[in-house]
Every structure is written in C-alpha cells, then in structure tokens.
C-alpha cells in the first residue's frame, strides 16, 4: 500500500459518515384544502383534503382562459377578432365583482379580453368571451365541463364562466392543479400572460392580484380567487433549477394567508425534492424474444421520457425492473405495448410505465413459422 492511499484510507476511517437526507415534514397550513404537485411528472408531493368539494371563485376563470387559449392555438379564434359586450356581460365593478370595465354594447379584441380575464379577473370579459364562443354563458359552461372531463377533473362542475356563486359550482384543489398543469403544457404562447403584473384598458390600469409575482421572481402564474363562501384561494407555479412545481390553496382567511401558504409549499417542495429523468424515450431497455417473426428478438423501450420526482440525494437509489409479456408473436408493430417497467426506490414504487416495441417485426414465411411451432412445442415438453 503506498503512502498516499494509506493516508486517504485513514482519513476516510476517521471522517464522520455522510448525512442521510430525510425529507422534512410538509408545512402545516390553515386552509380548507391544498396540494403541491410536480409539473413534469404530475406526482403529488403533499396535500390536505385535496378532493374536498370547494367553491373555486375566480379560479374558474382558469378554465375560461384555457378554452380561449386552445381556440387561439387551433385557429378557431384570432387575437384580433372583435368581441361584443352584451348587457348580460357588462359590469360596472364593485367590492363584490371585478371588471375589465368594457363599455356596454362596445367591442374589444380577443387578446385584450384574454388579458382582462387573466390579469384583471374581469367578469365582463369572461362573460363576453363565453357568449362569443358558445352563444350564451350556460352553453359555454357545457364546454367547460366537457374540457374538465377530458382533463380528468372528476370532482369539478362549472355553472358559469366567472366563478360567481352558483349552486353546484364546485371543484377541488386536486382538480385545479390538473387544470394549471394543462394550461402550462398546452398554452405555451399565452402562458406568459399569467406573469404580467398589470394591464391597462379603457385608460384604467389594474394590477394582478397574485402577490407572489411581486415578491418571488420564480413564480410566473396562475390565478387568485375570492368570494365570501370560497375564502381566499390561489393557484401558483414556480420554476427553479429546471424543476417546476404547482401549488393550490383553497379557503384561506386572507390575501396574505393564501400567498404565504403557497410560498411555504413551494419552498418546501424545492428544498426537499428534485426531478430526474433516468430513462429516455427510444432507449433500448431490454431485448425480447419473438416467435414466428423474421427476427428472433425485438428491442423494447419507453415511448416517452420517464420523469420522476424523488427526495434530494436519492438519485443513485432509483431501480428499474422490466416485465415482458410472455410468448410475444409476430407481427409486432413499432409502438405496440409488449410489457412494463417498474421504477422504485427500495420498496416504494415511483412509476409504472408501458414498454413498447422500438421497431417492427414482420411475420416470417411458412417454413420459419412451422419451425418455431416445433421449437415451442418441444420446449413445452422438456
């Protein structure tokens, strides 16, 4: 043993062992319900009554804006399209109602009204867009509910486009997190609007009510809500170190409380967890035997990148096991599910994803197929 190695070994023996990272307890918060999820994986990091039915108040407008954004992305609407303001949509503003202050029987562009919905939480803009797209606000609510169903918002029922109190108009913190994730994923062009701090229309400047936009530069959306029945609500998203989290709190007792609670959830999540992508789409993870094909084996892997949210410092503890379907037979098409991969840390399963064929395997000719039948028959005998 040389001296340098001996010294290194001696130092390692007397050094204190590395501290094992333990995820601290999530903050205890005073709200009716809350949730924190990772954007990339959709994994729930912590929650409190996440499926409790609650009134969404103006968080409702997240669905209104999402539908408008999807219509803009698809070309059904244009940013410059003019939208009329009916007597039903028009509002003057009060302590109980937020408005963009659109003129009665006037017009505004879709993009201005979209900003009015997102930044100013305008009830008038929400109603006008609903009528423009569906003919009436109740008809637009049907579109909202269809979108909610498509996204998997199982406990949500919309009755209007604004979030003004209405019997049966309910959601959950979990469903709001699902909606926020969809907005960020599907509305790349329009998501930056959610970070804008103010918007001026009709010579009236109004500020975004999301207080975190002014105090945390990593927060870039989404929406606040408040009615007497719903309490103070906030859904917000933050991106730090290439990791994005979404927090939703419902039914707090003040504007300050909703901001403080979302901030606490985000800080805890970023300090406790990290994103890893241990497996890339298209990478061969296994080679599976195939009967009756022109090839005897097929490469299998994932159709999409696997993103995981794990406790910080646990990256090297991630394990993956592949489970292939028995007796695969040609023909097999590229992308066909042929098994699954189970990813875990210790005894905790983190994710189960389908394994797919990475290439096609065509059926072999008659002679080869007969030979494979014989081989399989003999293998079953012995």
C-alpha positions in Angstrom: 0.0 0.0 0.0 1.5 3.3 -1.0 1.6 6.3 1.4 -1.0 8.4 -0.4 -3.5 5.6 -0.5 -2.9 4.8 3.2 -3.4 8.4 4.2 -6.7 8.6 2.2 -7.9 5.4 3.8 -7.0 6.6 7.3 -8.9 9.9 6.7 -11.9 8.1 5.5 -12.0 5.9 8.6 -11.9 8.9 11.0 -14.2 11.2 9.0 -17.8 11.5 10.0 -20.2 9.5 7.8 -22.2 11.5 5.2 -25.6 12.7 6.5 -28.6 10.8 5.0 -31.1 13.3 3.6 -34.5 13.0 5.2 -37.5 14.8 3.7 -38.7 17.2 6.4 -42.4 17.2 7.2 -44.5 19.4 4.9 -45.7 22.7 6.4 -49.0 22.6 8.4 -51.3 25.1 6.9 -54.7 26.6 7.9 -56.9 26.1 4.8 -59.8 24.0 3.7 -57.7 22.2 1.1 -54.3 22.4 -0.6 -52.0 20.4 -2.8 -48.5 20.6 -4.2 -47.6 18.7 -7.4 -44.6 18.4 -9.7 -45.3 19.7 -13.1 -43.2 17.3 -15.1 -44.3 14.0 -13.5 -47.7 15.1 -12.1 -46.6 13.5 -8.8 -48.4 14.8 -5.6 -45.7 15.8 -3.1 -48.1 16.8 -0.3 -51.8 17.6 0.1 -54.5 18.4 2.6 -58.1 17.4 1.8 -57.2 17.6 -2.0 -60.6 16.1 -3.1 -62.8 18.1 -0.8 -65.5 19.9 -2.8 -65.0 23.7 -2.6 -66.1 26.7 -4.4 -63.5 27.9 -6.9 -64.5 31.6 -7.0 -62.4 33.3 -9.8 -60.1 30.3 -10.2 -63.0 29.3 -12.5 -61.5 31.8 -15.0 -58.5 29.5 -15.4 -60.8 27.2 -17.4 -62.4 30.1 -19.3 -58.9 31.3 -20.3 -57.7 27.8 -21.1 -60.6 27.3 -23.6 -59.9 30.6 -25.2 -56.2 29.8 -25.5 -56.9 26.5 -27.1 -59.2 28.2 -29.6 -56.5 30.7 -30.4 -53.9 27.9 -30.8 -56.2 25.9 -33.1 -57.1 29.0 -35.2 -60.8 28.9 -34.3 -60.3 32.4 -32.8 -57.9 35.1 -33.8 -56.3 37.6 -31.4 -57.7 40.5 -33.4 -61.3 39.1 -33.6 -63.7 41.7 -32.1 -66.0 40.5 -29.2 -69.2 42.3 -28.3 -70.3 43.3 -24.8 -73.9 42.5 -24.1 -75.9 43.8 -21.2 -75.5 40.4 -19.5 -71.7 40.6 -19.8 -71.4 44.3 -18.9 -70.5 45.2 -15.3 -69.6 48.4 -13.5 -67.4 47.0 -10.8 -68.0 46.8 -7.1 -66.5 45.4 -4.0 -68.1 42.0 -4.9 -67.3 42.0 -8.6 -64.1 42.5 -10.6 -64.3 44.0 -14.0 -62.2 44.9 -17.0 -64.6 47.9 -17.5 -65.7 47.1 -21.0 -68.2 49.5 -22.5 -71.8 48.4 -22.8 -72.6 47.4 -26.4 -68.9 48.1 -27.2 -66.3 45.7 -28.6 -62.8 44.6 -27.7 -60.3 42.2 -29.2 -60.0 38.6 -28.1 -56.4 39.2 -26.9 -57.4 42.2 -24.8 -60.3 40.3 -23.3 -58.0 37.3 -22.6 -55.7 39.7 -20.6 -58.7 41.1 -18.9 -59.7 37.6 -17.7 -56.2 36.5 -16.6 -54.8 39.7 -15.2 -57.8 41.7 -14.1 -60.1 38.8 -13.4 -62.8 40.6 -15.3 -66.2 39.1 -15.0 -67.3 41.1 -18.0 -64.5 39.8 -20.2 -65.3 36.2 -19.1 -69.0 36.5 -19.9 -68.4 38.3 -23.2 -65.9 35.6 -24.4 -68.3 32.9 -23.3 -71.1 34.4 -25.3 -68.9 34.9 -28.3 -67.7 31.3 -28.4 -70.9 29.5 -27.4 -73.8 31.9 -27.8 -74.6 32.0 -24.1 -72.8 31.6 -20.8 -74.7 28.4 -19.9 -73.8 26.9 -23.2 -70.1 27.9 -22.6 -70.3 26.1 -19.2 -71.1 22.9 -21.1 -67.8 23.3 -23.0 -66.1 24.0 -19.7 -67.4 20.8 -18.2 -66.5 18.8 -21.3 -62.9 20.1 -21.0 -62.9 19.3 -17.3 -63.9 15.7 -18.0 -61.3 15.4 -20.8 -58.6 16.6 -18.4 -59.6 14.2 -15.6 -61.1 16.8 -13.3 -63.5 14.3 -11.8 -64.9 16.4 -9.0 -65.5 19.7 -10.8 -68.8 21.1 -12.1 -68.9 24.5 -13.7 -72.1 26.6 -13.9 -70.7 29.8 -15.3 -67.5 31.4 -16.8 -66.7 33.7 -13.9 -66.9 31.8 -10.6 -69.6 33.9 -9.2 -71.5 31.8 -6.6 -74.0 29.4 -8.1 -75.5 26.2 -6.6 -73.4 23.2 -7.7 -70.5 25.2 -8.9 -67.6 23.3 -7.3 -64.1 22.0 -7.7 -61.2 20.6 -5.7 -57.6 21.6 -5.1 -56.5 18.5 -6.9 -58.6 19.4 -10.0 -57.3 22.9 -10.0 -53.7 21.6 -10.0 -54.7 19.4 -13.0 -56.0 22.4 -14.8 -53.0 24.5 -14.1 -50.7 21.8 -15.4 -52.8 21.7 -18.6 -52.5 25.4 -19.1 -48.8 25.4 -18.7 -48.4 22.4 -21.1 -50.9 23.4 -23.8 -50.7 27.2 -23.8 -47.1 27.9 -24.4 -47.7 31.0 -26.4 -50.2 32.5 -23.9 -48.9 31.3 -20.6 -46.6 34.3 -20.2 -49.7 36.5 -19.8 -50.2 34.9 -16.4 -47.0 36.5 -15.2 -47.9 40.0 -16.3 -48.3 42.3 -13.3 -50.8 44.8 -14.7 -52.9 45.6 -17.7 -54.4 48.9 -18.8 -57.6 49.0 -20.7 -60.0 51.9 -21.3 -57.4 54.1 -19.5 -57.8 52.1 -16.4 -54.7 50.3 -15.0 -55.3 47.3 -12.8 -52.7 45.1 -11.1 -52.5 41.3 -11.0 -53.8 40.0 -7.6 -51.2 37.2 -7.4 -48.9 38.8 -4.8 -46.2 36.2 -5.4 -45.5 37.8 -8.8 -44.1 40.8 -7.0 -42.1 39.0 -4.3 -40.8 35.8 -6.0 -39.2 36.1 -9.5 -39.5 32.3 -10.0 -43.3 32.5 -9.8 -44.9 33.0 -13.2 -48.7 32.4 -12.7 -51.5 31.5 -12.4 -54.7 32.9 -10.7 -56.3 34.1 -7.5 -59.9 33.8 -6.4 -62.2 35.1 -3.6 -65.8 35.1 -2.5 -67.2 35.1 1.0 -68.1 31.5 0.6 -64.9 30.3 -1.1 -62.5 32.2 1.0 -59.2 33.4 -0.4 -57.7 30.9 -3.0 -54.6 30.8 -5.1 -53.0 28.6 -7.7 -49.4 29.4 -8.5 -46.5 27.9 -10.3 -42.8 28.4 -9.9 -39.7 27.1 -11.8 -36.4 26.8 -10.1 -33.3 24.8 -11.2 -35.1 23.3 -14.2 -37.9 22.0 -11.9 -41.5 23.3 -11.9 -44.0 22.9 -9.1 -47.7 23.8 -8.9 -49.4 24.7 -5.6 -53.1 25.3 -4.9 -54.6 26.5 -1.7 -58.3 26.8 -1.2 -60.3 28.6 1.5 -57.7 30.6 3.5 -58.8 33.6 5.5 -56.9 36.5 3.8 -54.9 37.5 0.7 -51.8 37.4 2.8 -52.5 33.9 4.1 -53.0 32.5 0.6 -49.7 34.0 -0.6 -47.8 32.9 2.5 -49.2 29.3 2.3 -48.4 28.9 -1.4 -44.9 30.3 -0.8 -44.4 27.8 2.1 -45.5 24.9 -0.1 -43.2 25.9 -2.9 -40.2 26.4 -0.7 -40.6 23.1 1.0 -41.1 21.3 -2.3 -38.0 22.7 -4.0 -35.8 22.1 -0.9 -37.0 18.6 -0.5 -37.3 17.1 -4.0 -35.6 17.0 -7.4 -36.5 15.9 -10.9 -34.6 13.1 -12.6 -35.1 11.5 -16.0 -33.5 8.1 -15.6 -34.8 6.7 -18.9 -35.1 8.4 -22.2 -37.7 7.6 -24.9 -36.4 5.3 -27.6 -33.5 3.9 -25.5 -33.3 0.1 -25.6 -34.1 -1.3 -22.1 -34.4 -4.9 -23.0 -34.3 -7.4 -25.9 -37.4 -9.6 -26.0 -37.7 -13.0 -27.8 -40.3 -13.2 -30.6 -42.0 -16.2 -32.1 -42.9 -16.6 -35.8 -41.0 -13.4 -36.9 -38.3 -12.6 -39.4 -36.3 -11.6 -36.4 -36.0 -13.7 -33.3 -35.9 -10.7 -30.9 -37.1 -7.2 -30.7 -35.8 -4.1 -28.9 -38.1 -2.6 -26.3 -38.1 0.8 -24.5 -40.3 3.7 -23.5 -42.4 5.7 -25.8 -41.9 8.9 -23.7 -39.2 10.1 -21.4 -39.7 9.0 -17.8 -39.6 11.9 -15.4 -39.5 11.2 -11.7 -39.7 13.4 -8.6 -37.6 12.0 -5.8 -36.2 13.1 -2.5 -33.0 15.1 -3.0 -29.9 12.9 -2.8 -31.7 9.7 -3.7 -30.9 9.6 -7.4 -28.5 6.7 -7.1 -31.1 4.6 -5.3 -33.6 4.5 -8.2 -34.0 1.0 -9.6 -35.9 -0.2 -12.6 -37.3 -3.7 -13.4 -38.7 -4.7 -16.8 -41.6 -7.2 -17.1 -42.1 -8.5 -20.6 -45.3 -10.1 -21.9 -44.7 -13.9 -22.3 -44.8 -15.6 -25.7 -44.6 -12.5 -28.0 -45.7 -13.4 -31.5 -45.1 -11.6 -34.8 -46.3 -9.5 -36.4 -45.4 -6.7 -33.9 -45.7 -3.0 -34.8 -43.4 -0.3 -33.6 -45.0 1.3 -30.6 -47.0 -1.8 -29.6 -47.1 -2.4 -25.8 -45.1 -5.5 -25.0 -44.5 -5.2 -21.3 -43.9 -2.6 -18.5 -41.1 -1.1 -16.5 -41.5 -0.6 -12.7 -39.3 2.1 -11.2 -38.8 2.2 -7.4 -36.7 3.3 -4.5 -36.5 0.5 -2.0 -40.0 -0.9 -1.5 -41.7 2.2 -2.8 -42.9 2.1 -6.4 -42.5 5.5 -8.0 -43.8 4.8 -11.5 -45.0 2.0 -13.8 -44.7 2.7 -17.5 -45.5 0.6 -20.6 -42.7 -0.9 -22.6 -43.2 -0.6 -26.3 -41.6 -2.2 -29.3 -38.9 0.1 -30.8 -39.1 -1.5 -34.3 -41.4 -3.6 -36.4 -41.1 -7.3 -36.6 -42.8 -8.8 -39.6 -44.3 -12.3 -39.7 -41.9 -14.9 -41.1 -42.6 -17.3 -44.0 -44.4 -20.6 -43.6 -41.2 -22.6 -43.2 -39.9 -20.5 -40.4 -43.2 -20.4 -38.7 -43.5 -24.2 -38.8 -40.0 -24.5 -37.3 -41.0 -22.1 -34.5 -44.1 -24.1 -33.8 -42.0 -27.2 -33.5 -39.4 -25.5 -31.2 -42.1 -24.1 -28.9 -43.8 -27.5 -28.8 -40.6 -29.2 -27.8 -39.7 -26.6 -25.3 -43.0 -27.2 -23.5 -42.3 -30.9 -23.3 -39.0 -30.6 -21.6 
